[in-house]
Amino acid sequence: MYRLTPAEEIRTRIAKLQERMRQAGLDAAFLVQNADLFYFAGSIQQGILVVPAQGNPTYFVRRVYERAVEESPLPEIRQIASPKDVAAHYAGKGAVFAKVGFELDVLPVGTFLRFQQVFPSAQPEDVSGIIREIRAIKSPHEAAALRECGRKLAEVLSGARGKIRPGMTEMELQGMLHGESIAGGHTTITRMRAFNQDPGLGCVISGPDAAIPSYADFPTSGKGSSPYVPAGQGYRAFAGGDPIIVDIMWAQHGYLVDMARTYSIGALPAKLEDAYDRAVSVLRAIEAKICPGAVAGNLYESGLAVAAATPYAANFMGPPGYNTKFIGHGVGIEVDEIPFIAKGAPTVLSPGMVFALEPKFVFPGEGAVGLENTYLVTGDGFEKLTPLEEGILRCGGG
């Protein structure tokens, strides 16, 4: 189903952005990144969304204008050939933007320099932080979309238990799960804001290969399939006693949910079984602190304290020397939204925030174990959006 963003959603989002812009002294914001266009315009047709601090926004579209009109509820959508047309439009109205906000965390330098040429008198400011803070609070409309993603993802991970067998490769299982997900409505595209971080659809990793670090800032990367894709699933075949991590996302209607479970064919070595139980204990410790007003960095410390008291502290959230400094990350339109459950993170949790927690222990030469759930902060606690049992999922009669 081709689902459009309701007009009231867009109006509310624009109003929040304009209020924050006025507080920051910005005259306008020029938005071009796909995730932000989707959020504030309801369409990612190529163009520039200009949001003035006062008055109606205008979506200037180079390609494809007709689709933008069909998809976006914004009342002012104009066709352009280049950014020069945007400058001419506002010059003709006598509008002057002295301070303009840009998405400087993601905007390519070449694009930014072209904007400076077209609007030479505008002082550039970074509006990225404001945008990300607004997007961190999900509306009931967004929460419903995320809830649907979580339900479907839990069904796929539950069904994976019946597919895993000795001799199956990581690539083969990921292909099966991928195909099943597409048939169920998965859009196949997941977005990440961080530069050069490629989440793909997640990963299926197993045995010693799951403990191989890579360029991506993930606790478990996997060997991957080639130097071009040196993370995620590879060609390793499953065997009895292997820890198998399925860590994938479900993306649909513009939103995504993240989830992971550990599987095994038969029993795991006692050390890995114990480490898995410790990962669940980390999860429980953080869950006990999730509520409005909690500070993200304090949640991280609560989980880290449990991990540090285990025999496997050096293996928490990555192989020794490659440990990440987070246990969780926000999700929504992108997979790295606010809040980050990370060392020193100052974000105060509010109802509507959504984040994933992924405590994992990684042992070079042996494998990795852990799990991941996605949570919605409610008025008095949280709602778990990934409803699936949390023990090791045994496969192949084990």
C-alpha positions, 0 to 999 in steps of 0.5 A: 500500500502506497501510504502518504503522510497526513497533512496534519502531521506535516503541518505540525512538524513544520510548525515545530521547526519554525518555532525552533528556528525563531528561537535560534534567530534563523530566517529560513532553512533549506532542506535537501537530504532525503530523510528530512524531505520525507519528514517535513515534505512527505516526498523525496523528489529531488529539490529544495524545501525552503522553510521560512521562520514565518509563513508557508514553506515552499517545496522547489522540485527539479525532478519529479514535480508531478510526483511531488504534487501527488505525494506532498500535502504542502500547498506551495510546490514549484517546479525549478530547473536549478537553485538559481530559480529559488533565488529568483523567486525570493528576489522577486518577492523582496524576501531577504534571508540573512541567516539560513539553516542548512543540514551541515552534518550531511550536506556535501561540500560541493552542494553547500558551495553552490548554495553560497554562490546562489545566496551570497549574502546569506550567513549559513548556520547548522540546523541539523541539531534542531531537525534531529531533536524534533524528529526524535519525538515520534507522533502517534502516527509514527509510533503506529508505523514503527509498531507494525514494523516491529510486529512483522520483524518479530515474525521473521526472526521467529520463523528463522529458527525453522530455517537454520540448518547445518551446512546453510550459509550466512548468505543463504539464510539472509537471502531467505529472510530478505525474500520473505521480508520483501514479500511482506512489504519491506521496502529494502531501503534503510537509511543511516545519517552517519557518513560512510556507514552502510547498514544495508538490511542488517546482518546474519553472522556466525561462529568466529566470523561474527567476531571479526571487526570492520570499518563500521561502528557496530559491536558485531560487524562480521566478515562480509562478502568481499573487500567492497562489503567487508561487514555483514553476512559472508559465505560461512556455513553453519555448524553445530555449536555455532552462535548465530546472530540474526540482526536485521531491520524491517523498513516500511512506510518510511520507518524502520525497527531494529532487532537481533536474536542469537540462534544455535544448532544444539547447545553453545559452549558454556562460556557463550551460554553464560555470556548470553545470559549476562547480555540479557541482564544488561538489557534488564538493568537498562529497561528498569531505568527507561522512563521520561526524564531519564538521561541517556548517558545514565542508562548507558552507565547502568548497563555498562556497570552490569557488563563490567562486573562480568568475566567478559567486560573486555568483550562487551560491545565489540572485540577487545580494542574495538569496543563501541561506546554505546549500547543503544541508538535511536531509530525512526526514518534513519537507523541512527537517530536521537537518543543514543544510549551512549557514554556521556549522552545528555539527551533526556528521554521524553514520551515518543522517543524510540531507540534500540538496545543491543547488548552483545559480547564478542569473543575473537576466534569463538563468536558473538552473542547478544540480542536487540530490542526496539523500545518506545518511551511512554508516559510512564515507562516503555513499550517494547516494539519487538515482541519475541522471546529472549532466550537463545533460539535453538534450531535443528532439534537442538 
